Amino acid sequence: MIMEFPFIGMNSSNHAAAGSAGSLYSRQPVETALYVGVLGLAAVVGTVGNVVVILTVAGKHLLSRWYRTKTTGRGIGGGFIANLALSDLIVTAVVNPLAIAGL
């Protein structure tokens, strides 16, 4: 079975170990810069977008409690969307920067 690693240019048929061949940047600087740029952009846009979604759902819920309406912000849909946005926020704000730092 041959395993392909994207952006690394190695597969299991290479005789060099992954750690002994040097860093990814020293081997393929253009691909590394593209990878870091895409991950950085995804981290920034994803973090801002998810914070906006969470604030919107929370604001809608608070407004419905303030004005005592039963149709605005009630139900499980807003909680589900906020939960998805929170889990995606963890990925975009924590995992993506750690992946960039790992390069």
JOCOR-V459121 format. One record per residue. N is the residue number from 1. RES is the residue in one small letter. SS is DSSP state (H for helix, E for strand, L for the rest). PHI is phi in whole degrees, -180 to 180 (999 if undefined). PSI is psi in degrees with one decimal (999 if undefined). Layout:
# JOCOR-V459121
N_RES_SS_PHI_PSI + N_RES_SS_PHI_PSI
This chain:
# JOCOR-V459121
1_m_L_999_128.3 + 2_i_L_-104_127.7 + 3_m_L_-102_129.4 + 4_e_E_-103_134.9 + 5_f_L_-111_118.0 + 6_p_L_-67_144.7 + 7_f_L_67_-0.4 + 8_i_L_-103_-33.1 + 9_g_L_79_19.3 + 10_m_L_-119_150.4 + 11_n_E_-137_-179.4 + 12_s_L_-70_-11.5 + 13_s_L_-81_-13.3 + 14_n_L_-70_143.9 + 15_h_L_-88_-12.1 + 16_a_L_-84_140.5 + 17_a_L_-74_158.1 + 18_a_L_-64_-37.5 + 19_g_L_-81_-21.6 + 20_s_L_-89_-7.9 + 21_a_L_-87_-1.3 + 22_g_L_97_179.9 + 23_s_L_-77_163.3 + 24_l_H_-63_-38.0 + 25_y_H_-65_-39.0 + 26_s_H_-72_-23.9 + 27_r_H_-89_-41.4 + 28_q_L_-142_81.6 + 29_p_H_-69_-32.6 + 30_v_H_-69_-45.9 + 31_e_H_-66_-36.1 + 32_t_H_-66_-43.1 + 33_a_H_-64_-39.6 + 34_l_H_-65_-43.4 + 35_y_H_-63_-45.6 + 36_v_H_-66_-39.7 + 37_g_H_-64_-43.9 + 38_v_H_-67_-44.0 + 39_l_H_-65_-38.6 + 40_g_H_-65_-43.5 + 41_l_H_-65_-41.6 + 42_a_H_-64_-36.6 + 43_a_H_-66_-44.4 + 44_v_H_-70_-50.5 + 45_v_H_-66_-41.4 + 46_g_H_-66_-40.5 + 47_t_H_-65_-47.2 + 48_v_H_-64_-44.1 + 49_g_H_-64_-42.2 + 50_n_H_-70_-34.9 + 51_v_H_-65_-40.0 + 52_v_H_-64_-42.0 + 53_v_H_-64_-45.0 + 54_i_H_-63_-43.8 + 55_l_H_-65_-35.9 + 56_t_H_-66_-45.7 + 57_v_H_-66_-42.3 + 58_a_H_-66_-40.7 + 59_g_H_-65_-39.4 + 60_k_H_-65_-38.7 + 61_h_H_-67_-42.5 + 62_l_H_-67_-37.8 + 63_l_H_-65_-37.6 + 64_s_H_-68_-32.8 + 65_r_H_-74_-35.3 + 66_w_H_-67_-44.9 + 67_y_H_-94_1.8 + 68_r_L_57_39.0 + 69_t_L_-93_151.5 + 70_k_L_-101_-9.8 + 71_t_L_-99_-21.9 + 72_t_L_-97_120.0 + 73_g_L_79_6.1 + 74_r_L_-97_157.2 + 75_g_L_108_177.4 + 76_i_L_-92_-9.7 + 77_g_H_-63_-43.6 + 78_g_H_-66_-39.0 + 79_g_H_-66_-37.6 + 80_f_H_-66_-44.8 + 81_i_H_-65_-41.9 + 82_a_H_-65_-37.0 + 83_n_H_-66_-42.6 + 84_l_H_-64_-40.9 + 85_a_H_-67_-35.6 + 86_l_H_-67_-43.2 + 87_s_H_-67_-37.3 + 88_d_H_-70_-32.2 + 89_l_H_-64_-38.6 + 90_i_H_-63_-40.5 + 91_v_H_-67_-47.2 + 92_t_H_-74_-29.7 + 93_a_H_-93_-19.9 + 94_v_H_-117_-53.7 + 95_v_H_-71_-44.6 + 96_n_H_-62_-46.3 + 97_p_H_-63_-34.4 + 98_l_H_-67_-34.8 + 99_a_H_-67_-37.0 + 100_i_H_-67_-42.7 + 101_a_H_-66_-28.7 + 102_g_H_-70_-19.1 + 103_l_L_-79_999
